[in-house]
């Protein structure tokens, strides 16, 4: 679930809310078996899941929902994110307003990811008579960001 982890890191890195206000989980996980050899690794399966990002008591007067959604869309549409399919780029955002300053925000996306294994004598996965380990997922982590003050 590397895409979910990368987006979580990005959202926290935006500093638009306190990181403890963010809950992230996956729902409706399905696996499409592959078992296809690709060089020195095996494409074991494609994982499809619904990623949910829930921000409690988001201060929308301080950082508007429009700003949050713009940051989300620009992250999803970044040219460097070649691993994103068209379906991955279609978020749903639900806002439950509590008062003049805060709201609960829920962002949901459906992600698809391929899961690979690589041969390793001490690996914990047995497949085709050999030992394997999960290929370490690559994460896109925000190294910098621009914080825009909408009051300027």
Secondary structure by P-SEA (a helix, b strand, c coil): caaaaaaaaaaaaacccccccccccccbbbbbbbbcccccccccbbbbbbbbbbbcccccccccaaaaaaaaaaaaaccccccccccccbbbbbbbbccccbbbbbbbbbbbbbbbbbbbcccccccccbbbcccccccccccbbbbbcccc
